[in-house]
Amino acid sequence: MLDELRYHHIGIACFDIDESKAFYERMGYKASETVDDPIQDIRISFLDKEGMPRIELLAPIDENSPVNRILQSQGVTPYHLCYEVDDLEAFMKYLRKEEKFVRVSKPAPACAINDRRVAFMFRKDVGLIELVESKKL
């Protein structure tokens, strides 16, 4: 079942999206519009460049944002990989039961990707992964 995971993006926590975005744009990446996601309490911008991995910059909206903890301990850093899946619930169940992942968040719509549902899972020896449903239900 793991071979069904399709790479979607790498998430990078940053203090200021505009400052971080400027660096990647100088590398030739094209940035999406920056979107505030009130459900996840973060600001988001995707960056794309042909032949390169897709990047998601995430910055806190306020002091309650989940990326603050990462930024305080590590500074600007990559902190999750995102994979696209066809059936979010089935894949989460598989990861919990067969791969011993812990669910970090329940499925929720992500406004930065057309309200497709996402969920976060964690395993100590793998790290944090995000799952994104391949299409909006």
TASULVEN-V423576 format. One record per residue. N is the residue number from 1. PHI is phi in degrees with one decimal (NA if undefined). BURIAL is + if it has 9 or more other ideal C-beta (glycine too) atoms within 8 Angstrom, else -. Layout:
BEGIN
N|PHI|BURIAL / N|PHI|BURIAL
END
This chain:
BEGIN
1|NA|- / 2|-60.6|- / 3|-70.3|- / 4|-84.6|- / 5|-67.4|- / 6|-119.5|- / 7|-56.9|+ / 8|-118.5|+ / 9|-168.8|+ / 10|-109.4|+ / 11|-93.6|+ / 12|-121.2|+ / 13|-78.1|+ / 14|-143.6|+ / 15|-76.4|- / 16|-138.4|- / 17|-59.1|+ / 18|-61.9|- / 19|-66.1|+ / 20|-67.9|+ / 21|-59.1|+ / 22|-58.9|- / 23|-61.3|- / 24|-66.5|+ / 25|-65.3|+ / 26|-65.8|- / 27|-82.2|- / 28|103.1|- / 29|-72.9|+ / 30|-105.3|- / 31|-97.4|+ / 32|-78.1|+ / 33|-62.3|- / 34|-79.7|+ / 35|-122.2|+ / 36|-90.0|- / 37|-109.1|+ / 38|-68.4|- / 39|-68.3|- / 40|-93.6|+ / 41|62.4|+ / 42|-140.8|+ / 43|-100.9|+ / 44|-134.5|+ / 45|-143.0|+ / 46|-94.9|+ / 47|-126.9|+ / 48|-127.7|+ / 49|-148.7|+ / 50|-55.2|- / 51|80.5|- / 52|-120.6|- / 53|-64.7|- / 54|-72.0|+ / 55|-118.6|+ / 56|-118.0|+ / 57|-90.5|+ / 58|-128.8|+ / 59|-129.6|+ / 60|-69.6|+ / 61|-82.2|+ / 62|-151.5|- / 63|-68.6|- / 64|-89.7|- / 65|-63.5|+ / 66|-64.9|- / 67|-77.9|+ / 68|-58.8|+ / 69|-60.6|- / 70|-63.6|+ / 71|-62.3|+ / 72|-68.1|- / 73|-89.1|- / 74|-126.4|- / 75|76.1|- / 76|-63.3|+ / 77|-162.9|- / 78|-66.2|- / 79|-138.7|+ / 80|-151.4|+ / 81|-109.2|+ / 82|-115.2|+ / 83|-126.5|+ / 84|-89.4|+ / 85|-135.9|+ / 86|-79.6|- / 87|-125.1|- / 88|-60.1|+ / 89|-61.4|- / 90|-62.9|- / 91|-69.8|+ / 92|-61.8|+ / 93|-60.8|- / 94|-60.8|+ / 95|-61.5|+ / 96|-66.7|+ / 97|-75.6|- / 98|-92.4|- / 99|-110.5|+ / 100|62.8|- / 101|-80.0|+ / 102|-108.8|- / 103|-75.9|+ / 104|-95.0|- / 105|-144.2|- / 106|-74.3|- / 107|-57.2|+ / 108|-147.5|+ / 109|-69.6|- / 110|-112.8|+ / 111|-63.9|- / 112|-74.0|+ / 113|-128.9|- / 114|58.3|- / 115|61.7|- / 116|-66.5|+ / 117|-78.2|+ / 118|-130.6|+ / 119|-150.7|+ / 120|-110.7|+ / 121|-130.7|+ / 122|-140.7|+ / 123|-140.3|+ / 124|-53.2|- / 125|-90.5|- / 126|-117.4|- / 127|105.2|- / 128|-90.0|+ / 129|-125.3|+ / 130|-111.8|+ / 131|-111.3|+ / 132|-122.2|+ / 133|-69.7|+ / 134|-65.9|- / 135|-149.8|- / 136|-71.3|- / 137|-76.8|-
END
